[in-house]
Amino acid sequence: MHWKRTTGPGGPEPPDRPARPVKQEVTPERRITPARVSRIALELARERRRLAHRPSVAQLRTMARLNGRAPCSYRLDAAVNWLPESLPVGFPLGADGLCFAHAGGEVVVLPDGAGFALA
């Protein structure tokens, strides 16, 4: 009868493989709570005239994490609005970003959740 070996000779983890990184716990200040979600929904309803697009889920998560307020659409086009000089490859030119104010100033969030600060 053959016995199947489920672990290596050194135990469950090979000795040359580094330990798996553990995902860090989100700090309470940045946790998305139901109260933050309802506050963001209220902000979006109040400022609906300033929004020319439907924000993505990633944009809304970023706004909730940063306690954003006064959202508005921001056209990602250099002919219309200011854009940083060092744009990455695959930047969504022509799309709409979500601009909002938070404790550190104003930020524009791209559809994928990344963003840049307005100077």
C-alpha positions in Angstrom: 0.0 0.0 0.0 1.3 3.4 -1.0 1.3 6.3 1.5 0.8 9.8 0.1 3.1 12.3 1.6 1.4 15.7 2.0 4.3 17.6 3.5 7.9 17.9 2.6 10.7 16.4 4.7 11.2 19.7 6.6 7.6 20.2 7.6 4.7 21.9 6.0 6.8 24.8 4.5 10.0 24.4 2.6 13.0 25.8 4.5 14.1 28.1 1.7 10.7 29.7 1.1 10.1 32.9 3.1 7.1 33.2 5.3 3.9 34.5 3.7 3.3 38.2 4.4 0.3 38.8 6.7 -2.2 41.4 5.6 -2.2 44.3 8.0 -5.4 45.3 9.8 -7.0 48.5 8.6 -6.8 51.2 11.1 -10.1 52.4 12.6 -9.8 55.8 11.0 -9.7 54.3 7.5 -12.3 51.6 8.0 -15.4 51.9 5.9 -18.4 51.8 8.3 -22.1 51.9 7.5 -22.2 55.5 8.9 -19.5 56.5 6.4 -21.3 54.8 3.6 -24.6 56.7 4.4 -22.7 60.0 4.8 -21.1 59.5 1.3 -24.5 58.6 -0.2 -25.9 61.8 1.3 -23.0 63.9 -0.1 -23.5 62.4 -3.5 -27.3 63.2 -3.4 -26.6 66.8 -2.3 -24.0 67.4 -5.0 -25.7 65.5 -7.9 -25.7 68.6 -10.1 -21.9 68.8 -10.0 -21.5 65.2 -11.0 -21.5 64.5 -14.8 -20.7 60.8 -14.4 -21.6 57.9 -12.2 -18.7 57.3 -9.8 -17.1 53.9 -9.7 -17.1 51.7 -6.6 -13.3 52.3 -6.2 -13.8 56.1 -6.3 -16.6 55.8 -3.7 -14.4 53.6 -1.4 -11.5 56.1 -1.6 -13.9 59.0 -0.8 -15.3 57.1 2.2 -11.8 56.2 3.5 -10.7 59.8 3.3 -13.9 61.3 4.7 -14.4 63.2 1.4 -16.9 66.0 1.0 -18.1 68.2 -1.9 -17.7 65.7 -4.8 -17.6 66.8 -8.4 -16.7 65.4 -11.8 -13.2 66.2 -13.1 -12.5 65.6 -16.8 -9.2 63.8 -17.2 -8.2 65.8 -20.3 -5.2 68.2 -20.4 -7.0 70.6 -22.6 -9.8 71.0 -20.1 -8.3 70.5 -16.6 -4.8 70.4 -15.0 -3.1 67.0 -15.0 0.2 66.1 -13.4 3.2 66.0 -15.8 4.3 62.5 -14.9 1.3 60.4 -16.1 1.7 56.6 -16.1 1.3 54.4 -19.1 -2.4 53.5 -19.6 -3.7 56.7 -17.9 -7.4 57.0 -18.7 -7.3 60.2 -20.7 -10.8 61.4 -21.5 -12.4 59.6 -18.6 -14.0 61.3 -15.6 -12.4 61.4 -12.2 -14.0 62.2 -8.9 -12.7 65.3 -7.3 -13.5 65.9 -3.6 -12.1 67.8 -0.6 -10.8 66.1 2.5 -8.6 67.0 5.5 -5.4 67.1 3.5 -6.7 69.2 0.6 -8.3 68.3 -2.7 -7.8 65.0 -4.5 -8.8 63.6 -7.9 -9.6 59.9 -7.9 -9.3 57.9 -11.1 -11.9 55.2 -12.0 -9.6 52.5 -10.6 -9.3 54.1 -7.2 -5.8 55.6 -7.6 -5.5 59.4 -7.7 -3.5 62.6 -7.4 -3.7 65.7 -5.3 -4.5 69.0 -6.8 -1.8 71.6 -6.2 
